[in-house]
Amino acid sequence: MQRLPILRLFAAAALCFACVTTSTHEKGITDLNEQHRKELDRVRTEDAAKLAESEKARKDLEAKLGDAQKRADELNKVLQGTAADKEKLDKLLQSTNAQLEDLGRQKAAAEARAATYKSLTDRLRSMIDAGKLSVRIRKGRMLISLPNDVLFDSGSAVLKRAGQDAIAQVAQALAGFSDRQFLIAGHTDDKPIRSARFPSNWELSTERAVVVTRFLVSKGMKPDSLGAVGYGEFDPVVANDSDDHRAQNRRIEIQLQPNLSELPSMGDLANQSG
């Protein structure tokens, strides 16, 4: 009979112990949950901070990339402009070099003409000083001019004795220019002739040019280096307004034809026309 109270006492104690243990357990779980929540909040906060920092870094990188692209575009424009400028400079340099070459050729040709002119005047110096002829440049042509009154009587194409001596001296001087072609040109004043043999000054001037040409050949000049032409009164050196001026227009001219090397090439002419 006494064992029943004791059992009851043990049951009550066990129940009390169970209640204490359950309360302690629940408090532990609550504490753990709180710690877990706090840790989760901390992690979320750190993740948010890292995400914000990463986003800021991304935006900074985008800004730097945009600046770099802008500088690259500007550099490309500069390079393109430099390339265009270089092309222009290259073309200008080529054009300048071509002009220098052309000027060099012109200079060489001018020096050659000057040397020829000096040589011709030196060979004919005595006749120039005596007033029998003149050496001049006219219309870009180098020529020897002899007055008709020394060579022919008025209206005649017969070479006078004084004219023969003068032409013989000229032939001797021109012998030193074996590489040259010569054109003998007859000229008159504006007074018409109208004779049976010479219907006009053209026929007279042409006949006189042929006579001088034949005489030059008789003095040793090569026929294939000579030509003859008559201009009549249509190429005066001065106006036919006085006897003195008309005498100047009555003349025989011996023109030195230029060497091909002294003439501009077809390429030079094309460049000049362009």
C-alpha positions as CSV (number, residue, x, y, z in Angstrom):
1,M,0.0,0.0,0.0
2,Q,2.9,2.3,0.6
3,R,4.3,1.7,-2.9
4,L,1.5,3.7,-4.6
5,P,2.4,7.1,-3.1
6,I,6.0,6.6,-4.0
7,L,5.2,5.8,-7.6
8,R,3.0,8.9,-7.8
9,L,5.9,10.9,-6.4
10,F,8.2,9.6,-9.1
11,A,5.7,10.2,-11.9
12,A,5.2,13.8,-10.8
13,A,8.9,14.4,-10.7
14,A,9.3,12.9,-14.1
15,L,6.6,15.0,-15.5
16,C,8.1,18.1,-14.0
17,F,11.5,17.2,-15.5
18,A,9.9,16.6,-18.9
19,C,8.3,20.1,-18.8
20,V,11.6,21.7,-17.9
21,T,13.4,19.8,-20.7
22,T,10.8,20.8,-23.3
23,S,10.9,24.5,-22.4
24,T,14.7,24.5,-22.6
25,H,14.6,22.8,-26.0
26,E,12.1,25.2,-27.5
27,K,14.1,28.2,-26.2
28,G,17.2,26.7,-27.9
29,I,15.4,26.3,-31.2
30,T,14.2,29.9,-31.0
31,D,17.7,31.1,-30.3
32,L,19.0,29.1,-33.2
33,N,16.3,30.5,-35.5
34,E,17.2,34.0,-34.4
35,Q,20.8,33.4,-35.1
36,H,20.1,31.9,-38.4
37,R,17.9,34.9,-39.3
38,K,20.5,37.3,-38.3
39,E,23.2,35.5,-40.2
40,L,20.9,35.4,-43.2
41,D,20.2,39.1,-42.9
42,R,24.0,39.7,-42.7
43,V,24.7,37.6,-45.7
44,R,21.9,39.3,-47.6
45,T,23.3,42.7,-46.6
46,E,26.8,41.8,-47.7
47,D,25.5,40.3,-50.9
48,A,23.5,43.5,-51.6
49,A,26.6,45.6,-50.9
50,K,28.7,43.4,-53.2
51,L,26.1,43.6,-55.9
52,A,25.9,47.4,-55.6
53,E,29.7,47.5,-55.7
54,S,29.8,45.2,-58.7
55,E,27.2,47.3,-60.5
56,K,29.1,50.5,-59.8
57,A,32.3,48.8,-61.1
58,R,30.3,47.7,-64.2
59,K,29.1,51.2,-64.8
60,D,32.5,52.6,-64.3
61,L,33.9,50.1,-66.8
62,E,31.2,51.0,-69.3
63,A,32.0,54.7,-68.9
64,K,35.7,54.0,-69.4
65,L,34.9,51.8,-72.4
66,G,32.8,54.6,-73.9
67,D,35.6,57.1,-73.4
68,A,38.1,54.7,-75.0
69,Q,35.8,54.1,-78.0
70,K,35.3,57.9,-78.4
71,R,39.1,58.4,-78.4
72,A,39.4,55.5,-80.8
73,D,36.9,57.1,-83.1
74,E,38.6,60.5,-82.9
75,L,42.0,58.8,-83.6
76,N,40.5,57.0,-86.6
77,K,39.3,60.4,-87.9
78,V,42.7,61.9,-87.4
79,L,44.3,58.9,-89.1
80,Q,41.9,59.1,-92.0
81,G,42.5,62.8,-92.3
82,T,46.2,62.2,-92.2
83,A,45.9,59.6,-94.9
84,A,44.0,62.0,-97.1
85,D,46.5,64.8,-96.4
86,K,49.3,62.4,-97.2
87,E,47.6,61.5,-100.5
88,K,47.3,65.2,-101.3
89,L,50.9,65.8,-100.4
90,D,52.0,62.8,-102.5
91,K,50.1,64.2,-105.5
92,L,51.5,67.7,-104.9
93,L,55.0,66.2,-104.6
94,Q,54.6,64.3,-107.8
95,S,53.2,67.4,-109.6
96,T,56.1,69.5,-108.2
97,N,58.7,66.9,-109.3
98,A,57.1,66.8,-112.8
99,Q,57.2,70.6,-113.0
100,L,60.8,70.6,-111.9
101,E,61.7,68.1,-114.5
102,D,59.9,70.1,-117.1
103,L,61.6,73.3,-116.0
104,G,64.9,71.4,-116.1
105,R,64.2,70.4,-119.7
106,Q,63.2,74.0,-120.6
107,K,66.3,75.3,-118.9
108,A,68.5,72.9,-120.8
109,A,66.7,73.8,-124.1
110,A,67.1,77.5,-123.4
111,E,70.8,77.1,-122.7
112,A,71.1,75.1,-125.9
113,R,69.4,77.9,-127.9
114,A,71.5,80.5,-126.2
115,A,74.7,78.6,-127.1
116,T,73.5,78.2,-130.7
117,Y,72.6,81.9,-130.9
118,K,76.0,82.9,-129.6
119,S,77.8,80.5,-131.9
120,L,75.8,81.9,-134.9
121,T,76.5,85.6,-134.0
122,D,80.2,84.8,-133.4
123,R,80.5,83.2,-136.9
124,L,78.7,86.1,-138.6
125,R,80.2,88.9,-136.4
126,S,82.0,90.6,-139.2
127,M,78.9,90.8,-141.4
128,I,76.8,91.9,-138.5
129,D,79.3,94.7,-137.7
130,A,79.3,95.7,-141.4
131,G,75.5,96.0,-141.4
132,K,75.1,93.3,-144.1
133,L,72.8,91.2,-142.0
134,S,71.3,90.8,-138.5
135,V,70.7,87.8,-136.3
136,R,67.6,87.9,-134.2
137,I,64.8,86.0,-132.4
138,R,61.4,86.6,-133.9
139,K,58.2,84.8,-133.1
140,G,60.2,82.2,-131.2
141,R,62.4,81.5,-134.3
142,M,66.2,82.2,-134.6
143,L,66.9,83.7,-137.9
144,I,69.4,85.6,-140.1
145,S,67.9,88.5,-141.9
146,L,69.5,90.0,-145.0
147,P,68.1,93.1,-146.7
148,N,66.8,92.6,-150.2
149,D,68.4,95.7,-151.4
150,V,71.8,94.1,-150.9
151,L,70.7,90.9,-152.7
152,F,68.4,91.9,-155.5
153,D,67.4,94.9,-157.6
154,S,63.8,96.2,-157.3
155,G,61.3,93.7,-158.8
156,S,64.1,91.3,-159.7
157,A,65.0,87.8,-158.5
158,V,68.5,87.8,-159.9
159,L,71.1,87.7,-157.2
160,K,73.5,90.6,-157.4
161,R,77.3,90.3,-157.1
162,A,77.2,91.8,-153.6
163,G,74.4,89.4,-152.7
164,Q,76.3,86.4,-153.9
165,D,79.3,87.4,-151.7
166,A,77.0,87.8,-148.7
167,I,75.2,84.5,-149.2
168,A,78.6,82.8,-149.7
169,Q,79.8,84.0,-146.3
170,V,76.5,82.9,-144.7
171,A,76.9,79.4,-146.3
172,Q,80.4,79.2,-144.8
173,A,79.1,80.1,-141.3
174,L,76.2,77.7,-141.5
175,A,78.5,74.8,-142.4
176,G,79.1,74.5,-138.7
177,F,75.5,73.6,-138.1
178,S,75.3,70.3,-140.0
179,D,72.6,68.9,-137.7
180,R,70.2,71.8,-138.5
181,Q,67.4,72.3,-141.0
182,F,67.0,75.8,-142.5
183,L,64.1,77.6,-144.1
184,I,64.8,80.4,-146.5
185,A,61.9,82.9,-146.6
186,G,61.3,85.7,-149.0
187,H,59.5,88.9,-147.9
188,T,58.5,92.1,-149.8
189,D,56.9,95.4,-148.9
190,D,53.2,96.2,-149.6
191,K,53.7,97.7,-153.1
192,P,52.1,95.4,-155.7
193,I,54.3,94.2,-158.6
194,R,52.0,92.7,-161.2
195,S,54.6,91.8,-163.9
196,A,54.3,89.1,-166.5
197,R,56.7,86.9,-164.6
198,F,55.5,87.9,-161.1
199,P,51.7,88.3,-160.9
200,S,52.0,89.2,-157.2
201,N,54.5,89.7,-154.4
202,W,54.0,86.0,-153.5
203,E,55.6,84.9,-156.7
204,L,58.4,87.4,-156.3
205,S,59.2,86.6,-152.7
206,T,59.1,82.8,-153.4
207,E,61.4,83.1,-156.5
208,R,63.9,85.1,-154.5
209,A,63.8,82.4,-151.7
210,V,64.4,79.7,-154.2
211,V,67.3,81.6,-155.8
212,V,69.1,82.1,-152.4
213,T,68.4,78.4,-151.6
214,R,70.0,77.2,-154.9
215,F,73.0,79.5,-154.3
216,L,73.5,78.1,-150.8
217,V,73.5,74.6,-152.3
218,S,76.1,75.7,-154.8
219,K,78.3,76.7,-151.9
220,G,78.2,73.3,-150.3
221,M,75.1,73.2,-148.2
222,K,73.0,70.0,-148.4
223,P,69.8,70.3,-150.3
224,D,67.9,68.1,-147.8
225,S,68.7,70.6,-145.1
226,L,67.1,73.5,-146.9
227,G,63.6,74.7,-147.8
228,A,62.2,77.8,-149.5
229,V,59.0,79.7,-149.0
230,G,57.6,83.1,-150.0
231,Y,55.4,85.3,-147.7
232,G,55.0,88.3,-150.0
233,E,54.0,91.4,-148.1
234,F,52.0,89.5,-145.4
235,D,54.7,89.2,-142.7
236,P,56.2,92.6,-142.2
237,V,58.5,93.4,-139.3
238,V,57.3,97.1,-139.2
239,A,54.4,99.0,-140.7
240,N,54.8,99.9,-144.4
241,D,54.4,103.6,-143.7
242,S,57.7,105.0,-144.9
243,D,60.4,104.2,-147.4
244,D,62.8,103.2,-144.6
245,H,60.2,100.8,-143.1
246,R,59.4,99.3,-146.5
247,A,63.1,98.7,-147.0
248,Q,63.2,96.8,-143.7
249,N,60.3,94.6,-144.9
250,R,62.0,93.7,-148.1
251,R,64.3,90.9,-146.9
252,I,65.4,87.3,-147.0
253,E,65.3,85.4,-143.8
254,I,67.2,82.2,-143.1
255,Q,65.4,80.5,-140.2
256,L,67.2,77.9,-138.1
257,Q,64.6,75.1,-137.5
258,P,64.7,73.8,-133.9
259,N,66.1,70.4,-133.1
260,L,63.5,67.9,-132.0
261,S,65.3,67.7,-128.6
262,E,64.5,71.4,-128.1
263,L,60.8,70.8,-128.6
264,P,58.4,69.7,-125.8
265,S,57.4,66.1,-125.9
266,M,53.8,65.0,-126.5
267,G,53.6,64.0,-122.8
268,D,54.7,67.5,-121.8
269,L,52.1,69.1,-124.0
270,A,49.4,66.9,-122.6
271,N,50.4,67.8,-119.1
272,Q,50.5,71.5,-119.9
273,S,47.0,71.3,-121.5
274,G,45.7,69.4,-118.5
